[in-house]
Amino acid sequence: MRVLFLQDHLRIGGTEKQTLALAAYGQKNGHETGVIVFRPGGALAVDSSKFTFYKVLQPFNTRVDEWAPGIIGKIKSFKPDVIVFMGKVAHLYYHAIRKYHPSITLVTTYRSGKPPVAYYRRALQESDGVITNSHAEHKRLIRPWGIPEEKIRTIHNGCLLSPEPAEEKEEAGDQLRLLCTAMFRPQKNQLELLEILASLPESVHWHCTFAGTGKMLKPCQTMARELGLWDKVTFTWSKHPEELYRSHDIVVHTSDKESLPNSLVEAQTFGLPIVAYLVNGVEECFEEGVSGFGIPFGEQAAFRDAIHLLNMNPEKRSAMSDAAKAFAKERFAFQARSKDFFKALKKIHASRER
């Protein structure tokens, strides 16, 4: 099966990482896979030799995600059986591709907690199949957004990181090491997390690392200073998040919109308990009360108390760490989930051919 993935830009996001990883998996497992990227550049390093076909459409970085010059011709040159639209912007070209390549199976994806804009929703409704990464979003696609249930398949993200089995965590004494790894966007809601941290009892010796980039970074830094937390927080970004997971105790997450956050999937793989607001598919990332605590959105006191509990009870924290590793191994193994993804593509393609 010849499968082509479309992605607007290779920013450092979960969808972009999954695009490249899935295409590489397909290539290694009997498929001819291609990748078309609209805009050059981006934070992700790409080894184009991993793919049968890899093309960047813009001749230089226009900083316009939506422009895909020559996309119809490039698709024709690859002759795919299936095209997978990854990320919102790729779906902008759904109808042009359907018009000029009516015989190709078109598979749309939904991997965001945000309501789909008009062109995105129409593509989801009219495509040959839809793949989403959480059961919560599966339900939301049906109601209120009117996507036919029979065409939706749910496949959790596979974790792209693997901890070293023999590696020991660095000890931090009595300091509780918290980690928030998310892009600094309004929906990630780090400002509220800072308010929660400021309310922790003085008896809790904590330090929180905020890992990410984006337009909300400076407002968060300003708030950290205003709340007197500057000595208790670190703002950083790394292309190697596994180093952060190895050196922290708990992952905290206060986003107000999510599908299935990769950072929480990765946290469980590395044995980090989770404290997170329960929005969209977040509850599917951990086992409630066993490998993490889900907090109703906006209940800051309950969020604070969950952190306090884990600080006061290191035995509980250790047990949740072991449970997290077991849960991630069963739920988020990359090879298994990628196999499911290509099996779904094959079924969607076969059903269209009948």
NORNORSUL-V288192 format. One record per residue. N is the residue number from 1. RES is the residue in one letter. OMEGA is omega in degrees with one decimal (999 if undefined). Layout:
n=N res=RES omega=OMEGA
n=N res=RES omega=OMEGA
This chain:
n=1 res=M omega=178.5
n=2 res=R omega=-173.4
n=3 res=V omega=179.6
n=4 res=L omega=177.6
n=5 res=F omega=176.5
n=6 res=L omega=179.8
n=7 res=Q omega=-175.4
n=8 res=D omega=-174.0
n=9 res=H omega=-176.3
n=10 res=L omega=172.6
n=11 res=R omega=-173.9
n=12 res=I omega=-177.5
n=13 res=G omega=-178.2
n=14 res=G omega=-179.6
n=15 res=T omega=-179.3
n=16 res=E omega=177.4
n=17 res=K omega=179.4
n=18 res=Q omega=178.3
n=19 res=T omega=-177.9
n=20 res=L omega=-178.2
n=21 res=A omega=179.3
n=22 res=L omega=178.6
n=23 res=A omega=178.6
n=24 res=A omega=177.2
n=25 res=Y omega=-179.7
n=26 res=G omega=-179.6
n=27 res=Q omega=-178.4
n=28 res=K omega=-171.8
n=29 res=N omega=167.7
n=30 res=G omega=178.3
n=31 res=H omega=171.1
n=32 res=E omega=-173.7
n=33 res=T omega=176.0
n=34 res=G omega=177.9
n=35 res=V omega=170.4
n=36 res=I omega=176.8
n=37 res=V omega=-176.8
n=38 res=F omega=-169.4
n=39 res=R omega=-177.8
n=40 res=P omega=179.4
n=41 res=G omega=-177.6
n=42 res=G omega=-172.4
n=43 res=A omega=-175.0
n=44 res=L omega=175.0
n=45 res=A omega=-175.5
n=46 res=V omega=170.4
n=47 res=D omega=-173.9
n=48 res=S omega=179.8
n=49 res=S omega=178.8
n=50 res=K omega=-173.2
n=51 res=F omega=174.6
n=52 res=T omega=-170.9
n=53 res=F omega=177.9
n=54 res=Y omega=-176.4
n=55 res=K omega=170.6
n=56 res=V omega=-168.5
n=57 res=L omega=-178.1
n=58 res=Q omega=-178.2
n=59 res=P omega=173.7
n=60 res=F omega=-175.2
n=61 res=N omega=180.0
n=62 res=T omega=-173.7
n=63 res=R omega=175.8
n=64 res=V omega=-176.9
n=65 res=D omega=-168.8
n=66 res=E omega=-174.7
n=67 res=W omega=-178.5
n=68 res=A omega=-176.1
n=69 res=P omega=176.7
n=70 res=G omega=-174.5
n=71 res=I omega=-178.0
n=72 res=I omega=179.6
n=73 res=G omega=179.5
n=74 res=K omega=177.1
n=75 res=I omega=180.0
n=76 res=K omega=-178.6
n=77 res=S omega=179.1
n=78 res=F omega=179.4
n=79 res=K omega=-178.4
n=80 res=P omega=169.1
n=81 res=D omega=-175.9
n=82 res=V omega=170.5
n=83 res=I omega=178.0
n=84 res=V omega=179.6
n=85 res=F omega=-177.5
n=86 res=M omega=-177.9
n=87 res=G omega=-175.9
n=88 res=K omega=-169.0
n=89 res=V omega=179.5
n=90 res=A omega=-177.7
n=91 res=H omega=177.1
n=92 res=L omega=-176.6
n=93 res=Y omega=-177.7
n=94 res=Y omega=-172.4
n=95 res=H omega=175.3
n=96 res=A omega=179.5
n=97 res=I omega=177.5
n=98 res=R omega=-178.5
n=99 res=K omega=-174.0
n=100 res=Y omega=179.6
n=101 res=H omega=-174.0
n=102 res=P omega=-176.7
n=103 res=S omega=-177.4
n=104 res=I omega=174.9
n=105 res=T omega=-177.3
n=106 res=L omega=-177.9
n=107 res=V omega=177.8
n=108 res=T omega=179.4
n=109 res=T omega=176.1
n=110 res=Y omega=-173.8
n=111 res=R omega=-174.9
n=112 res=S omega=175.1
n=113 res=G omega=-176.8
n=114 res=K omega=173.6
n=115 res=P omega=-179.5
n=116 res=P omega=175.8
n=117 res=V omega=-169.9
n=118 res=A omega=-176.4
n=119 res=Y omega=179.0
n=120 res=Y omega=-179.6
n=121 res=R omega=-179.6
n=122 res=R omega=177.7
n=123 res=A omega=178.1
n=124 res=L omega=-178.6
n=125 res=Q omega=-170.7
n=126 res=E omega=-176.0
n=127 res=S omega=180.0
n=128 res=D omega=177.9
n=129 res=G omega=179.5
n=130 res=V omega=174.1
n=131 res=I omega=175.9
n=132 res=T omega=-172.8
n=133 res=N omega=174.2
n=134 res=S omega=178.9
n=135 res=H omega=178.1
n=136 res=A omega=179.6
n=137 res=E omega=172.8
n=138 res=H omega=-179.6
n=139 res=K omega=-178.9
n=140 res=R omega=176.7
n=141 res=L omega=179.5
n=142 res=I omega=179.9
n=143 res=R omega=24.5
n=144 res=P omega=-167.5
n=145 res=W omega=167.1
n=146 res=G omega=176.9
n=147 res=I omega=-179.0
n=148 res=P omega=-173.4
n=149 res=E omega=-174.7
n=150 res=E omega=-178.0
n=151 res=K omega=-175.2
n=152 res=I omega=173.9
n=153 res=R omega=179.9
n=154 res=T omega=177.4
n=155 res=I omega=179.8
n=156 res=H omega=173.7
n=157 res=N omega=168.0
n=158 res=G omega=-179.9
n=159 res=C omega=-176.7
n=160 res=L omega=-178.8
n=161 res=L omega=178.5
n=162 res=S omega=177.7
n=163 res=P omega=174.5
n=164 res=E omega=-171.8
n=165 res=P omega=-175.3
n=166 res=A omega=-173.4
n=167 res=E omega=179.3
n=168 res=E omega=176.4
n=169 res=K omega=175.4
n=170 res=E omega=-179.5
n=171 res=E omega=-178.7
n=172 res=A omega=179.2
n=173 res=G omega=-178.0
n=174 res=D omega=179.8
n=175 res=Q omega=176.2
n=176 res=L omega=-174.7
n=177 res=R omega=-178.4
n=178 res=L omega=-179.5
n=179 res=L omega=171.6
n=180 res=C omega=179.8
n=181 res=T omega=-177.4
n=182 res=A omega=174.9
n=183 res=M omega=-179.1
n=184 res=F omega=176.3
n=185 res=R omega=-178.3
n=186 res=P omega=-176.1
n=187 res=Q omega=-178.8
n=188 res=K omega=162.9
n=189 res=N omega=-179.8
n=190 res=Q omega=178.6
n=191 res=L omega=178.8
n=192 res=E omega=177.5
n=193 res=L omega=177.2
n=194 res=L omega=177.3
n=195 res=E omega=179.3
n=196 res=I omega=-179.4
n=197 res=L omega=179.7
n=198 res=A omega=-177.8
n=199 res=S omega=179.2
n=200 res=L omega=178.8
n=201 res=P omega=-179.9
n=202 res=E omega=-179.1
n=203 res=S omega=179.4
n=204 res=V omega=178.1
n=205 res=H omega=-172.3
n=206 res=W omega=170.3
n=207 res=H omega=-177.4
n=208 res=C omega=174.5
n=209 res=T omega=174.1
n=210 res=F omega=-176.2
n=211 res=A omega=179.0
n=212 res=G omega=176.1
n=213 res=T omega=177.4
n=214 res=G omega=-171.2
n=215 res=K omega=-180.0
n=216 res=M omega=-179.6
n=217 res=L omega=-177.9
n=218 res=K omega=175.2
n=219 res=P omega=178.4
n=220 res=C omega=177.0
n=221 res=Q omega=177.9
n=222 res=T omega=-179.8
n=223 res=M omega=179.1
n=224 res=A omega=177.8
n=225 res=R omega=-177.8
n=226 res=E omega=-179.4
n=227 res=L omega=179.6
n=228 res=G omega=-176.0
n=229 res=L omega=-169.3
n=230 res=W omega=179.8
n=231 res=D omega=-177.6
n=232 res=K omega=-177.8
n=233 res=V omega=173.7
n=234 res=T omega=174.9
n=235 res=F omega=-175.4
n=236 res=T omega=173.3
n=237 res=W omega=-177.5
n=238 res=S omega=172.9
n=239 res=K omega=-177.4
n=240 res=H omega=-176.1
n=241 res=P omega=178.9
n=242 res=E omega=177.2
n=243 res=E omega=178.5
n=244 res=L omega=179.9
n=245 res=Y omega=-178.6
n=246 res=R omega=-172.4
n=247 res=S omega=179.0
n=248 res=H omega=-174.2
n=249 res=D omega=-174.6
n=250 res=I omega=170.9
n=251 res=V omega=179.5
n=252 res=V omega=-170.8
n=253 res=H omega=-175.9
n=254 res=T omega=-178.3
n=255 res=S omega=176.8
n=256 res=D omega=176.5
n=257 res=K omega=179.3
n=258 res=E omega=166.9
n=259 res=S omega=173.7
n=260 res=L omega=-172.1
n=261 res=P omega=179.1
n=262 res=N omega=-178.1
n=263 res=S omega=179.3
n=264 res=L omega=173.9
n=265 res=V omega=-180.0
n=266 res=E omega=179.7
n=267 res=A omega=179.5
n=268 res=Q omega=179.3
n=269 res=T omega=-179.9
n=270 res=F omega=174.9
n=271 res=G omega=178.2
n=272 res=L omega=171.1
n=273 res=P omega=-175.6
n=274 res=I omega=164.0
n=275 res=V omega=-171.3
n=276 res=A omega=171.1
n=277 res=Y omega=-179.0
n=278 res=L omega=174.7
n=279 res=V omega=176.4
n=280 res=N omega=-174.2
n=281 res=G omega=-177.4
n=282 res=V omega=-176.2
n=283 res=E omega=178.8
n=284 res=E omega=-176.2
n=285 res=C omega=-177.0
n=286 res=F omega=178.4
n=287 res=E omega=-172.2
n=288 res=E omega=178.1
n=289 res=G omega=-178.1
n=290 res=V omega=177.4
n=291 res=S omega=177.9
n=292 res=G omega=178.0
n=293 res=F omega=175.0
n=294 res=G omega=-175.4
n=295 res=I omega=175.2
n=296 res=P omega=-173.8
n=297 res=F omega=176.0
n=298 res=G omega=-178.5
n=299 res=E omega=-173.9
n=300 res=Q omega=-178.2
n=301 res=A omega=179.2
n=302 res=A omega=177.7
n=303 res=F omega=178.2
n=304 res=R omega=-177.4
n=305 res=D omega=177.9
n=306 res=A omega=176.2
n=307 res=I omega=-179.1
n=308 res=H omega=179.7
n=309 res=L omega=-179.4
n=310 res=L omega=175.9
n=311 res=N omega=-176.3
n=312 res=M omega=-171.7
n=313 res=N omega=-178.8
n=314 res=P omega=177.1
n=315 res=E omega=176.5
n=316 res=K omega=179.9
n=317 res=R omega=179.9
n=318 res=S omega=178.7
n=319 res=A omega=178.6
n=320 res=M omega=177.4
n=321 res=S omega=178.5
n=322 res=D omega=179.8
n=323 res=A omega=179.6
n=324 res=A omega=179.6
n=325 res=K omega=-179.5
n=326 res=A omega=-180.0
n=327 res=F omega=-178.9
n=328 res=A omega=-179.9
n=329 res=K omega=-179.2
n=330 res=E omega=-169.6
n=331 res=R omega=-167.0
n=332 res=F omega=177.7
n=333 res=A omega=-173.1
n=334 res=F omega=-177.7
n=335 res=Q omega=-178.4
n=336 res=A omega=-178.3
n=337 res=R omega=177.7
n=338 res=S omega=175.0
n=339 res=K omega=177.2
n=340 res=D omega=-177.7
n=341 res=F omega=-178.5
n=342 res=F omega=174.1
n=343 res=K omega=177.4
n=344 res=A omega=177.7
n=345 res=L omega=-179.3
n=346 res=K omega=179.9
n=347 res=K omega=178.8
n=348 res=I omega=179.7
n=349 res=H omega=-179.4
n=350 res=A omega=-179.2
n=351 res=S omega=178.4
n=352 res=R omega=-177.9
n=353 res=E omega=-178.5
n=354 res=R omega=999
